[in-house]
Amino acid sequence: MATRPSTVVLSTDRNFVQNQQSFDVQAGVSQLSIAISPGGGMYGAIIRGNQKILELQPSGYSFNGSPVHYNFNVFIAGAQAPSPQ
């Protein structure tokens, strides 16, 4: 949830090199998505101007393209930006 208009960057690569997409969002809730591939992760950042407001790089997640049981690939992660000074 963005508090002001921002750019959201999503990637499946920790270094934001592969499969990266940027989205301009307004304040409020946005539903965004990018394609994933086996072995990839999930990484995101909220940027305003040239300042990174928030970054999410959860450890422990890797998309499994061929799970032994089920195929839900559920993982929940969250991040919170520091309070403004």
C-alpha positions in Angstrom: 0.0 0.0 0.0 1.6 3.2 -1.1 0.9 6.4 0.9 1.7 8.6 -2.1 2.3 8.1 -5.9 5.4 5.9 -6.3 7.2 3.6 -8.6 7.1 -0.1 -7.6 9.9 -2.3 -9.0 9.3 -6.1 -9.0 11.8 -8.8 -9.9 12.5 -12.5 -9.6 16.2 -11.8 -9.1 17.9 -10.5 -5.9 20.0 -8.1 -7.9 17.0 -6.7 -9.8 18.7 -7.7 -13.1 16.5 -10.5 -14.5 12.8 -10.2 -15.1 12.4 -6.7 -13.7 9.3 -4.6 -14.2 8.5 -1.1 -13.0 5.0 0.1 -12.3 3.8 3.7 -11.5 1.2 3.5 -8.8 -1.1 6.0 -7.0 -1.6 6.2 -3.3 -3.6 3.2 -2.0 -3.6 -0.5 -2.7 -2.3 -1.8 -6.1 -2.4 -5.3 -7.5 0.7 -6.0 -9.5 2.3 -9.1 -10.9 5.2 -10.4 -13.0 6.0 -13.8 -14.6 7.9 -16.2 -12.4 10.0 -19.2 -13.3 11.4 -22.2 -11.4 14.2 -21.3 -9.1 13.3 -17.6 -9.0 12.5 -15.6 -6.0 10.4 -12.5 -5.2 11.8 -9.1 -4.7 10.3 -5.6 -4.7 11.0 -2.0 -3.9 9.0 1.2 -3.6 10.8 4.2 -4.9 9.9 7.9 -4.8 12.1 10.3 -6.6 15.5 8.8 -6.4 14.9 7.4 -2.8 14.2 3.8 -2.1 11.4 4.0 0.5 10.9 0.2 1.0 12.6 -3.0 -0.1 11.4 -6.5 0.3 13.8 -9.5 -0.3 12.5 -12.4 1.7 15.0 -15.2 2.4 13.8 -18.7 2.2 11.6 -18.4 -0.8 12.3 -20.0 -4.2 9.6 -20.8 -6.7 9.4 -24.6 -7.1 8.2 -25.5 -10.6 7.7 -29.2 -9.8 6.7 -29.7 -6.1 6.4 -33.3 -4.9 3.1 -32.5 -3.0 0.5 -30.0 -4.1 1.2 -27.0 -6.2 0.3 -24.0 -4.2 3.7 -22.2 -3.9 2.3 -20.1 -1.1 4.6 -17.8 0.7 3.7 -14.7 2.7 6.2 -11.9 3.4 5.9 -8.3 4.4 8.0 -5.2 4.9 7.4 -1.9 6.6 9.0 1.5 5.8 10.6 3.4 8.7 8.4 6.1 10.2 9.1 9.6 8.8 11.2 11.8 11.1 
